[in-house]
Amino acid sequence: MARKYKPVVLPLREVPAALTEERARCPICEDRSSGVIGRLGLRLVFRCERCRVRFYRPSPAIRFG
Ligand SMILES: [Zn+2]
């Protein structure tokens, strides 16, 4: 029996509505329009559409409830 391994995908959580408009600067191309795609714990996950790269930022002081 061949086993299938699922690729490890980190489960991104939904971003609170207050943070969905957050933008961050891409560390690679420095484009400032990278948008939030989710959160991982207390970090916001951004994605640069130009570089197709994910990067993280600590979320601003807000309580996830
Ligand atoms: Zn970029």
N, CA, C, O and the ligand as a Tripos MOL2 file, in Angstrom:
@<TRIPOS>MOLECULE
protein
  261   259    66     0     0
PROTEIN
NO_CHARGES

@<TRIPOS>ATOM
      1 N           0.8410   -1.2080    0.0000 N.3       1 MET1
      2 CA          0.0000    0.0000    0.0000 C.3       1 MET1
      3 C           0.8710    1.2510    0.0000 C.2       1 MET1
      4 O           1.6410    1.4990    0.9280 O.2       1 MET1
      5 N           0.7320    2.0050   -1.0310 N.am      2 ALA2
      6 CA          1.4810    3.2550   -1.0830 C.3       2 ALA2
      7 C           0.8190    4.2920   -0.1810 C.2       2 ALA2
      8 O          -0.3980    4.4720   -0.1540 O.2       2 ALA2
      9 N           1.6700    4.9330    0.5260 N.am      3 ARG3
     10 CA          1.1440    5.9910    1.3840 C.3       3 ARG3
     11 C           1.2190    7.3130    0.6630 C.2       3 ARG3
     12 O           2.1640    7.6150   -0.0660 O.2       3 ARG3
     13 N           0.2120    8.0620    0.8930 N.am      4 LYS4
     14 CA          0.2350    9.4220    0.3480 C.3       4 LYS4
     15 C           0.4660   10.4030    1.4790 C.2       4 LYS4
     16 O          -0.1970   10.3770    2.5160 O.2       4 LYS4
     17 N           1.4200   11.2550    1.2380 N.am      5 TYR5
     18 CA          1.6730   12.2960    2.2190 C.3       5 TYR5
     19 C           1.0710   13.6000    1.7290 C.2       5 TYR5
     20 O           1.3030   14.0500    0.6070 O.2       5 TYR5
     21 N           0.3230   14.1570    2.5830 N.am      6 LYS6
     22 CA         -0.2070   15.4710    2.2090 C.3       6 LYS6
     23 C           0.8980   16.5040    2.3690 C.2       6 LYS6
     24 O           1.6820   16.4540    3.3180 O.2       6 LYS6
     25 N           0.9490   17.4250    1.4440 N.am      7 PRO7
     26 CA          1.9020   18.5170    1.6360 C.3       7 PRO7
     27 C           1.5290   19.2860    2.8950 C.2       7 PRO7
     28 O           0.3560   19.4620    3.2260 O.2       7 PRO7
     29 N           2.5450   19.7250    3.5660 N.am      8 VAL8
     30 CA          2.2800   20.4690    4.7990 C.3       8 VAL8
     31 C           1.8470   21.8850    4.4460 C.2       8 VAL8
     32 O           2.6070   22.6660    3.8750 O.2       8 VAL8
     33 N           0.6480   22.1800    4.7900 N.am      9 VAL9
     34 CA          0.1420   23.5260    4.5580 C.3       9 VAL9
     35 C          -0.2070   24.1300    5.9040 C.2       9 VAL9
     36 O          -1.0350   23.6140    6.6540 O.2       9 VAL9
     37 N           0.4380   25.2130    6.1720 N.am     10 LEU10
     38 CA          0.1290   25.8610    7.4330 C.3      10 LEU10
     39 C          -1.2730   26.4460    7.3650 C.2      10 LEU10
     40 O          -1.6170   27.1650    6.4260 O.2      10 LEU10
     41 N          -2.0510   26.1380    8.3420 N.am     11 PRO11
     42 CA         -3.4290   26.6250    8.3110 C.3      11 PRO11
     43 C          -3.5060   28.1090    8.6190 C.2      11 PRO11
     44 O          -3.3310   28.5410    9.7580 O.2      11 PRO11
     45 N          -3.7660   28.8550    7.5960 N.am     12 LEU12
     46 CA         -3.9340   30.2840    7.8050 C.3      12 LEU12
     47 C          -5.3060   30.5500    8.3970 C.2      12 LEU12
     48 O          -6.3040   29.9440    8.0080 O.2      12 LEU12
     49 N          -5.3270   31.4450    9.3190 N.am     13 ARG13
     50 CA         -6.5940   31.8110    9.9170 C.3      13 ARG13
     51 C          -7.0910   33.0920    9.2770 C.2      13 ARG13
     52 O          -6.3460   33.8400    8.6430 O.2      13 ARG13
     53 N          -8.3580   33.3070    9.4660 N.am     14 GLU14
     54 CA         -8.9230   34.5380    8.9140 C.3      14 GLU14
     55 C          -8.4400   35.7510    9.6900 C.2      14 GLU14
     56 O          -8.2080   35.7150   10.8990 O.2      14 GLU14
     57 N          -8.3050   36.8070    8.9380 N.am     15 VAL15
     58 CA         -7.8670   38.0550    9.5480 C.3      15 VAL15
     59 C          -9.0980   38.8140   10.0370 C.2      15 VAL15
     60 O         -10.1090   38.8840    9.3380 O.2      15 VAL15
     61 N          -9.0090   39.3720   11.2230 N.am     16 PRO16
     62 CA        -10.1260   40.1930   11.6930 C.3      16 PRO16
     63 C         -10.4220   41.3140   10.7080 C.2      16 PRO16
     64 O          -9.5180   41.8430   10.0600 O.2      16 PRO16
     65 N         -11.6630   41.6590   10.6050 N.am     17 ALA17
     66 CA        -12.0820   42.6410    9.6050 C.3      17 ALA17
     67 C         -11.2760   43.9310    9.6970 C.2      17 ALA17
     68 O         -11.0050   44.5850    8.6890 O.2      17 ALA17
     69 N         -10.9040   44.2820   10.9110 N.am     18 ALA18
     70 CA        -10.1730   45.5380   11.0940 C.3      18 ALA18
     71 C          -8.8020   45.5010   10.4390 C.2      18 ALA18
     72 O          -8.1900   46.5450   10.2180 O.2      18 ALA18
     73 N          -8.3180   44.3050   10.1260 N.am     19 LEU19
     74 CA         -6.9520   44.2000    9.6090 C.3      19 LEU19
     75 C          -6.8890   43.7960    8.1480 C.2      19 LEU19
     76 O          -5.8010   43.6520    7.5900 O.2      19 LEU19
     77 N          -8.0240   43.6170    7.5350 N.am     20 THR20
     78 CA         -7.9780   43.1210    6.1630 C.3      20 THR20
     79 C          -7.4240   44.1490    5.1900 C.2      20 THR20
     80 O          -7.0320   43.8100    4.0730 O.2      20 THR20
     81 N          -7.3930   45.3960    5.6140 N.am     21 GLU21
     82 CA         -6.8620   46.4290    4.7210 C.3      21 GLU21
     83 C          -5.3960   46.7100    4.9870 C.2      21 GLU21
     84 O          -4.8090   47.6010    4.3730 O.2      21 GLU21
     85 N          -4.8080   45.9620    5.8910 N.am     22 GLU22
     86 CA         -3.3960   46.1810    6.1960 C.3      22 GLU22
     87 C          -2.5450   45.9470    4.9570 C.2      22 GLU22
     88 O          -2.8150   45.0640    4.1440 O.2      22 GLU22
     89 N          -1.5200   46.7600    4.8440 N.am     23 ARG23
     90 CA         -0.5640   46.5790    3.7580 C.3      23 ARG23
     91 C           0.8280   46.5760    4.3630 C.2      23 ARG23
     92 O           1.0820   47.2190    5.3820 O.2      23 ARG23
     93 N           1.7030   45.8590    3.7350 N.am     24 ALA24
     94 CA          3.0670   45.8250    4.2400 C.3      24 ALA24
     95 C           4.0260   45.9310    3.0710 C.2      24 ALA24
     96 O           3.6620   45.7150    1.9150 O.2      24 ALA24
     97 N           5.2490   46.2680    3.4030 N.am     25 ARG25
     98 CA          6.2400   46.4000    2.3480 C.3      25 ARG25
     99 C           6.9250   45.0720    2.1330 C.2      25 ARG25
    100 O           7.4050   44.4350    3.0710 O.2      25 ARG25
    101 N           6.9600   44.6730    0.8950 N.am     26 CYS26
    102 CA          7.6100   43.4180    0.5580 C.3      26 CYS26
    103 C           9.1120   43.5220    0.8460 C.2      26 CYS26
    104 O           9.7510   44.4970    0.4490 O.2      26 CYS26
    105 N           9.6720   42.5310    1.5280 N.am     27 PRO27
    106 CA         11.1050   42.5950    1.8530 C.3      27 PRO27
    107 C          11.9970   42.4110    0.6300 C.2      27 PRO27
    108 O          13.1980   42.6720    0.6960 O.2      27 PRO27
    109 N          11.4330   41.9730   -0.4650 N.am     28 ILE28
    110 CA         12.2440   41.6950   -1.6450 C.3      28 ILE28
    111 C          12.1980   42.8540   -2.6360 C.2      28 ILE28
    112 O          13.2320   43.4120   -3.0040 O.2      28 ILE28
    113 N          11.0110   43.2030   -3.0540 N.am     29 CYS29
    114 CA         10.9060   44.2470   -4.0690 C.3      29 CYS29
    115 C          10.5040   45.5850   -3.4680 C.2      29 CYS29
    116 O          10.4660   46.5970   -4.1680 O.2      29 CYS29
    117 N          10.2080   45.5940   -2.1850 N.am     30 GLU30
    118 CA          9.8510   46.8120   -1.4640 C.3      30 GLU30
    119 C           8.5670   47.4350   -1.9660 C.2      30 GLU30
    120 O           8.2950   48.6090   -1.7150 O.2      30 GLU30
    121 N           7.7970   46.6670   -2.6590 N.am     31 ASP31
    122 CA          6.4870   47.1370   -3.0340 C.3      31 ASP31
    123 C           5.6410   47.2430   -1.7750 C.2      31 ASP31
    124 O           5.6400   46.3480   -0.9310 O.2      31 ASP31
    125 N           4.9370   48.3330   -1.6690 N.am     32 ARG32
    126 CA          4.2090   48.5630   -0.4280 C.3      32 ARG32
    127 C           2.7690   48.0970   -0.4670 C.2      32 ARG32
    128 O           2.0190   48.3230    0.4820 O.2      32 ARG32
    129 N           2.3840   47.4670   -1.5240 N.am     33 SER33
    130 CA          0.9690   47.1520   -1.6420 C.3      33 SER33
    131 C           0.6500   45.6950   -1.3460 C.2      33 SER33
    132 O          -0.4460   45.2230   -1.6470 O.2      33 SER33
    133 N           1.5970   44.9860   -0.7620 N.am     34 SER34
    134 CA          1.3300   43.5950   -0.4340 C.3      34 SER34
    135 C           0.1770   43.5110    0.5570 C.2      34 SER34
    136 O           0.1440   44.2190    1.5630 O.2      34 SER34
    137 N          -0.7460   42.6470    0.2540 N.am     35 GLY35
    138 CA         -1.9460   42.5700    1.0680 C.3      35 GLY35
    139 C          -1.9340   41.3910    2.0150 C.2      35 GLY35
    140 O          -1.1600   40.4460    1.8610 O.2      35 GLY35
    141 N          -2.7930   41.4700    2.9780 N.am     36 VAL36
    142 CA         -2.9330   40.3950    3.9660 C.3      36 VAL36
    143 C          -3.6350   39.2090    3.3260 C.2      36 VAL36
    144 O          -4.6360   39.3700    2.6280 O.2      36 VAL36
    145 N          -3.1130   38.0400    3.5640 N.am     37 ILE37
    146 CA         -3.8190   36.8470    3.0950 C.3      37 ILE37
    147 C          -4.2960   35.9900    4.2550 C.2      37 ILE37
    148 O          -5.0560   35.0430    4.0540 O.2      37 ILE37
    149 N          -3.8680   36.3050    5.4430 N.am     38 GLY38
    150 CA         -4.3160   35.5270    6.5880 C.3      38 GLY38
    151 C          -3.4540   35.8320    7.7880 C.2      38 GLY38
    152 O          -2.6480   36.7620    7.7880 O.2      38 GLY38
    153 N          -3.6440   35.0340    8.7960 N.am     39 ARG39
    154 CA         -2.7660   35.1890    9.9510 C.3      39 ARG39
    155 C          -2.3520   33.8220   10.4550 C.2      39 ARG39
    156 O          -3.0130   32.8060   10.2430 O.2      39 ARG39
    157 N          -1.2320   33.8600   11.1240 N.am     40 LEU40
    158 CA         -0.6630   32.6480   11.6780 C.3      40 LEU40
    159 C          -0.3480   32.9870   13.1230 C.2      40 LEU40
    160 O           0.6030   33.7140   13.4080 O.2      40 LEU40
    161 N          -1.1310   32.4680   14.0060 N.am     41 GLY41
    162 CA         -0.9610   32.8820   15.3870 C.3      41 GLY41
    163 C          -1.2010   34.3730   15.4900 C.2      41 GLY41
    164 O          -2.2560   34.8700   15.0970 O.2      41 GLY41
    165 N          -0.2350   35.0740   16.0110 N.am     42 LEU42
    166 CA         -0.4020   36.5160   16.1560 C.3      42 LEU42
    167 C           0.3040   37.2760   15.0570 C.2      42 LEU42
    168 O           0.4150   38.5010   15.1020 O.2      42 LEU42
    169 N           0.7760   36.5460   14.0810 N.am     43 ARG43
    170 CA          1.4420   37.2270   12.9760 C.3      43 ARG43
    171 C           0.5010   37.3460   11.7930 C.2      43 ARG43
    172 O          -0.2950   36.4500   11.5100 O.2      43 ARG43
    173 N           0.6090   38.4500   11.1270 N.am     44 LEU44
    174 CA         -0.1510   38.6130    9.8960 C.3      44 LEU44
    175 C           0.6990   38.0700    8.7540 C.2      44 LEU44
    176 O           1.9180   38.2350    8.7280 O.2      44 LEU44
    177 N           0.0330   37.4300    7.8250 N.am     45 VAL45
    178 CA          0.7280   36.8720    6.6750 C.3      45 VAL45
    179 C           0.3840   37.7190    5.4630 C.2      45 VAL45
    180 O          -0.7840   37.8940    5.1150 O.2      45 VAL45
    181 N           1.4080   38.2330    4.8380 N.am     46 PHE46
    182 CA          1.2180   39.0520    3.6520 C.3      46 PHE46
    183 C           1.7470   38.2980    2.4410 C.2      46 PHE46
    184 O           2.5670   37.3860    2.5570 O.2      46 PHE46
    185 N           1.2630   38.6990    1.3010 N.am     47 ARG47
    186 CA          1.7690   38.0900    0.0760 C.3      47 ARG47
    187 C           2.0110   39.1820   -0.9480 C.2      47 ARG47
    188 O           1.1600   40.0330   -1.2110 O.2      47 ARG47
    189 N           3.1930   39.1230   -1.5070 N.am     48 CYS48
    190 CA          3.5210   40.0540   -2.5710 C.3      48 CYS48
    191 C           3.1440   39.4060   -3.8960 C.2      48 CYS48
    192 O           3.6270   38.3210   -4.2190 O.2      48 CYS48
    193 N           2.3000   40.0550   -4.6470 N.am     49 GLU49
    194 CA          1.8570   39.4800   -5.9130 C.3      49 GLU49
    195 C           2.9380   39.5520   -6.9760 C.2      49 GLU49
    196 O           2.9070   38.8070   -7.9550 O.2      49 GLU49
    197 N           3.8710   40.4320   -6.7860 N.am     50 ARG50
    198 CA          4.9430   40.5500   -7.7780 C.3      50 ARG50
    199 C           5.9610   39.4430   -7.6000 C.2      50 ARG50
    200 O           6.3770   38.8120   -8.5720 O.2      50 ARG50
    201 N           6.3600   39.2060   -6.3690 N.am     51 CYS51
    202 CA          7.3900   38.2000   -6.0920 C.3      51 CYS51
    203 C           6.7740   36.8440   -5.7780 C.2      51 CYS51
    204 O           7.4640   35.8250   -5.7650 O.2      51 CYS51
    205 N           5.5130   36.8410   -5.5340 N.am     52 ARG52
    206 CA          4.8410   35.6140   -5.1030 C.3      52 ARG52
    207 C           5.4890   35.0350   -3.8630 C.2      52 ARG52
    208 O           5.7310   33.8330   -3.7480 O.2      52 ARG52
    209 N           5.7500   35.9160   -2.9680 N.am     53 VAL53
    210 CA          6.4320   35.5220   -1.7570 C.3      53 VAL53
    211 C           5.5550   35.8660   -0.5620 C.2      53 VAL53
    212 O           4.8340   36.8640   -0.5470 O.2      53 VAL53
    213 N           5.6470   35.0030    0.4270 N.am     54 ARG54
    214 CA          4.9190   35.2730    1.6550 C.3      54 ARG54
    215 C           5.8620   35.8110    2.7010 C.2      54 ARG54
    216 O           7.0110   35.3800    2.7970 O.2      54 ARG54
    217 N           5.3890   36.7250    3.4630 N.am     55 PHE55
    218 CA          6.1960   37.1880    4.5800 C.3      55 PHE55
    219 C           5.2800   37.5530    5.7330 C.2      55 PHE55
    220 O           4.0660   37.6780    5.5770 O.2      55 PHE55
    221 N           5.8900   37.7190    6.8810 N.am     56 TYR56
    222 CA          5.1110   37.8590    8.0970 C.3      56 TYR56
    223 C           5.4350   39.1570    8.7880 C.2      56 TYR56
    224 O           6.5440   39.6860    8.7100 O.2      56 TYR56
    225 N           4.4420   39.6360    9.4530 N.am     57 ARG57
    226 CA          4.6250   40.7950   10.3020 C.3      57 ARG57
    227 C           3.8930   40.5250   11.6070 C.2      57 ARG57
    228 O           2.8150   39.9300   11.6150 O.2      57 ARG57
    229 N           4.4840   40.9650   12.7060 N.am     58 PRO58
    230 CA          3.7110   40.8740   13.9390 C.3      58 PRO58
    231 C           2.4780   41.7430   13.7950 C.2      58 PRO58
    232 O           2.5430   42.8430   13.2470 O.2      58 PRO58
    233 N           1.3850   41.2590   14.2750 N.am     59 SER59
    234 CA          0.1690   42.0230   14.1190 C.3      59 SER59
    235 C           0.1910   43.2110   15.0700 C.2      59 SER59
    236 O           0.8120   43.1710   16.1320 O.2      59 SER59
    237 N          -0.4890   44.2490   14.6690 N.am     60 PRO60
    238 CA         -0.5950   45.3910   15.5920 C.3      60 PRO60
    239 C          -1.3130   44.9760   16.8690 C.2      60 PRO60
    240 O          -1.9460   43.9220   16.9400 O.2      60 PRO60
    241 N          -1.1980   45.8110   17.8440 N.am     61 ALA61
    242 CA         -1.8020   45.4700   19.1390 C.3      61 ALA61
    243 C          -3.3100   45.3890   19.0020 C.2      61 ALA61
    244 O          -4.0200   46.3940   19.0290 O.2      61 ALA61
    245 N          -3.7530   44.2060   18.8610 N.am     62 ILE62
    246 CA         -5.1970   44.0020   18.7760 C.3      62 ILE62
    247 C          -5.4560   42.6070   19.3160 C.2      62 ILE62
    248 O          -4.6390   41.7010   19.1530 O.2      62 ILE62
    249 N          -6.5470   42.4570   19.9290 N.am     63 ARG63
    250 CA         -6.8450   41.1600   20.5040 C.3      63 ARG63
    251 C          -7.6540   40.3430   19.5050 C.2      63 ARG63
    252 O          -8.6700   40.7980   18.9800 O.2      63 ARG63
    253 N          -7.1930   39.1640   19.2620 N.am     64 PHE64
    254 CA         -7.9770   38.2490   18.4550 C.3      64 PHE64
    255 C          -8.9260   37.5320   19.3800 C.2      64 PHE64
    256 O          -8.5170   36.8630   20.3290 O.2      64 PHE64
    257 N         -10.1620   37.6790   19.0960 N.am     65 GLY65
    258 CA        -11.0560   37.0620   20.0500 C.3      65 GLY65
    259 C         -11.9520   36.0540   19.4260 C.2      65 GLY65
    260 O         -12.7690   35.4440   20.1150 O.2      65 GLY65
    261 ZN          7.7250   41.7340   -3.7480 Zn       66 ZN66
@<TRIPOS>BOND
     1     1     2 1
     2     2     3 1
     3     3     4 2
     4     3     5 am
     5     5     6 1
     6     6     7 1
     7     7     8 2
     8     7     9 am
     9     9    10 1
    10    10    11 1
    11    11    12 2
    12    11    13 am
    13    13    14 1
    14    14    15 1
    15    15    16 2
    16    15    17 am
    17    17    18 1
    18    18    19 1
    19    19    20 2
    20    19    21 am
    21    21    22 1
    22    22    23 1
    23    23    24 2
    24    23    25 am
    25    25    26 1
    26    26    27 1
    27    27    28 2
    28    27    29 am
    29    29    30 1
    30    30    31 1
    31    31    32 2
    32    31    33 am
    33    33    34 1
    34    34    35 1
    35    35    36 2
    36    35    37 am
    37    37    38 1
    38    38    39 1
    39    39    40 2
    40    39    41 am
    41    41    42 1
    42    42    43 1
    43    43    44 2
    44    43    45 am
    45    45    46 1
    46    46    47 1
    47    47    48 2
    48    47    49 am
    49    49    50 1
    50    50    51 1
    51    51    52 2
    52    51    53 am
    53    53    54 1
    54    54    55 1
    55    55    56 2
    56    55    57 am
    57    57    58 1
    58    58    59 1
    59    59    60 2
    60    59    61 am
    61    61    62 1
    62    62    63 1
    63    63    64 2
    64    63    65 am
    65    65    66 1
    66    66    67 1
    67    67    68 2
    68    67    69 am
    69    69    70 1
    70    70    71 1
    71    71    72 2
    72    71    73 am
    73    73    74 1
    74    74    75 1
    75    75    76 2
    76    75    77 am
    77    77    78 1
    78    78    79 1
    79    79    80 2
    80    79    81 am
    81    81    82 1
    82    82    83 1
    83    83    84 2
    84    83    85 am
    85    85    86 1
    86    86    87 1
    87    87    88 2
    88    87    89 am
    89    89    90 1
    90    90    91 1
    91    91    92 2
    92    91    93 am
    93    93    94 1
    94    94    95 1
    95    95    96 2
    96    95    97 am
    97    97    98 1
    98    98    99 1
    99    99   100 2
   100    99   101 am
   101   101   102 1
   102   102   103 1
   103   103   104 2
   104   103   105 am
   105   105   106 1
   106   106   107 1
   107   107   108 2
   108   107   109 am
   109   109   110 1
   110   110   111 1
   111   111   112 2
   112   111   113 am
   113   113   114 1
   114   114   115 1
   115   115   116 2
   116   115   117 am
   117   117   118 1
   118   118   119 1
   119   119   120 2
   120   119   121 am
   121   121   122 1
   122   122   123 1
   123   123   124 2
   124   123   125 am
   125   125   126 1
   126   126   127 1
   127   127   128 2
   128   127   129 am
   129   129   130 1
   130   130   131 1
   131   131   132 2
   132   131   133 am
   133   133   134 1
   134   134   135 1
   135   135   136 2
   136   135   137 am
   137   137   138 1
   138   138   139 1
   139   139   140 2
   140   139   141 am
   141   141   142 1
   142   142   143 1
   143   143   144 2
   144   143   145 am
   145   145   146 1
   146   146   147 1
   147   147   148 2
   148   147   149 am
   149   149   150 1
   150   150   151 1
   151   151   152 2
   152   151   153 am
   153   153   154 1
   154   154   155 1
   155   155   156 2
   156   155   157 am
   157   157   158 1
   158   158   159 1
   159   159   160 2
   160   159   161 am
   161   161   162 1
   162   162   163 1
   163   163   164 2
   164   163   165 am
   165   165   166 1
   166   166   167 1
   167   167   168 2
   168   167   169 am
   169   169   170 1
   170   170   171 1
   171   171   172 2
   172   171   173 am
   173   173   174 1
   174   174   175 1
   175   175   176 2
   176   175   177 am
   177   177   178 1
   178   178   179 1
   179   179   180 2
   180   179   181 am
   181   181   182 1
   182   182   183 1
   183   183   184 2
   184   183   185 am
   185   185   186 1
   186   186   187 1
   187   187   188 2
   188   187   189 am
   189   189   190 1
   190   190   191 1
   191   191   192 2
   192   191   193 am
   193   193   194 1
   194   194   195 1
   195   195   196 2
   196   195   197 am
   197   197   198 1
   198   198   199 1
   199   199   200 2
   200   199   201 am
   201   201   202 1
   202   202   203 1
   203   203   204 2
   204   203   205 am
   205   205   206 1
   206   206   207 1
   207   207   208 2
   208   207   209 am
   209   209   210 1
   210   210   211 1
   211   211   212 2
   212   211   213 am
   213   213   214 1
   214   214   215 1
   215   215   216 2
   216   215   217 am
   217   217   218 1
   218   218   219 1
   219   219   220 2
   220   219   221 am
   221   221   222 1
   222   222   223 1
   223   223   224 2
   224   223   225 am
   225   225   226 1
   226   226   227 1
   227   227   228 2
   228   227   229 am
   229   229   230 1
   230   230   231 1
   231   231   232 2
   232   231   233 am
   233   233   234 1
   234   234   235 1
   235   235   236 2
   236   235   237 am
   237   237   238 1
   238   238   239 1
   239   239   240 2
   240   239   241 am
   241   241   242 1
   242   242   243 1
   243   243   244 2
   244   243   245 am
   245   245   246 1
   246   246   247 1
   247   247   248 2
   248   247   249 am
   249   249   250 1
   250   250   251 1
   251   251   252 2
   252   251   253 am
   253   253   254 1
   254   254   255 1
   255   255   256 2
   256   255   257 am
   257   257   258 1
   258   258   259 1
   259   259   260 2
@<TRIPOS>SUBSTRUCTURE
     1 MET1         2 RESIDUE 1 A MET
     2 ALA2         6 RESIDUE 1 A ALA
     3 ARG3        10 RESIDUE 1 A ARG
     4 LYS4        14 RESIDUE 1 A LYS
     5 TYR5        18 RESIDUE 1 A TYR
     6 LYS6        22 RESIDUE 1 A LYS
     7 PRO7        26 RESIDUE 1 A PRO
     8 VAL8        30 RESIDUE 1 A VAL
     9 VAL9        34 RESIDUE 1 A VAL
    10 LEU10       38 RESIDUE 1 A LEU
    11 PRO11       42 RESIDUE 1 A PRO
    12 LEU12       46 RESIDUE 1 A LEU
    13 ARG13       50 RESIDUE 1 A ARG
    14 GLU14       54 RESIDUE 1 A GLU
    15 VAL15       58 RESIDUE 1 A VAL
    16 PRO16       62 RESIDUE 1 A PRO
    17 ALA17       66 RESIDUE 1 A ALA
    18 ALA18       70 RESIDUE 1 A ALA
    19 LEU19       74 RESIDUE 1 A LEU
    20 THR20       78 RESIDUE 1 A THR
    21 GLU21       82 RESIDUE 1 A GLU
    22 GLU22       86 RESIDUE 1 A GLU
    23 ARG23       90 RESIDUE 1 A ARG
    24 ALA24       94 RESIDUE 1 A ALA
    25 ARG25       98 RESIDUE 1 A ARG
    26 CYS26      102 RESIDUE 1 A CYS
    27 PRO27      106 RESIDUE 1 A PRO
    28 ILE28      110 RESIDUE 1 A ILE
    29 CYS29      114 RESIDUE 1 A CYS
    30 GLU30      118 RESIDUE 1 A GLU
    31 ASP31      122 RESIDUE 1 A ASP
    32 ARG32      126 RESIDUE 1 A ARG
    33 SER33      130 RESIDUE 1 A SER
    34 SER34      134 RESIDUE 1 A SER
    35 GLY35      138 RESIDUE 1 A GLY
    36 VAL36      142 RESIDUE 1 A VAL
    37 ILE37      146 RESIDUE 1 A ILE
    38 GLY38      150 RESIDUE 1 A GLY
    39 ARG39      154 RESIDUE 1 A ARG
    40 LEU40      158 RESIDUE 1 A LEU
    41 GLY41      162 RESIDUE 1 A GLY
    42 LEU42      166 RESIDUE 1 A LEU
    43 ARG43      170 RESIDUE 1 A ARG
    44 LEU44      174 RESIDUE 1 A LEU
    45 VAL45      178 RESIDUE 1 A VAL
    46 PHE46      182 RESIDUE 1 A PHE
    47 ARG47      186 RESIDUE 1 A ARG
    48 CYS48      190 RESIDUE 1 A CYS
    49 GLU49      194 RESIDUE 1 A GLU
    50 ARG50      198 RESIDUE 1 A ARG
    51 CYS51      202 RESIDUE 1 A CYS
    52 ARG52      206 RESIDUE 1 A ARG
    53 VAL53      210 RESIDUE 1 A VAL
    54 ARG54      214 RESIDUE 1 A ARG
    55 PHE55      218 RESIDUE 1 A PHE
    56 TYR56      222 RESIDUE 1 A TYR
    57 ARG57      226 RESIDUE 1 A ARG
    58 PRO58      230 RESIDUE 1 A PRO
    59 SER59      234 RESIDUE 1 A SER
    60 PRO60      238 RESIDUE 1 A PRO
    61 ALA61      242 RESIDUE 1 A ALA
    62 ILE62      246 RESIDUE 1 A ILE
    63 ARG63      250 RESIDUE 1 A ARG
    64 PHE64      254 RESIDUE 1 A PHE
    65 GLY65      258 RESIDUE 1 A GLY
    66 ZN66       261 GROUP 0 **** ****
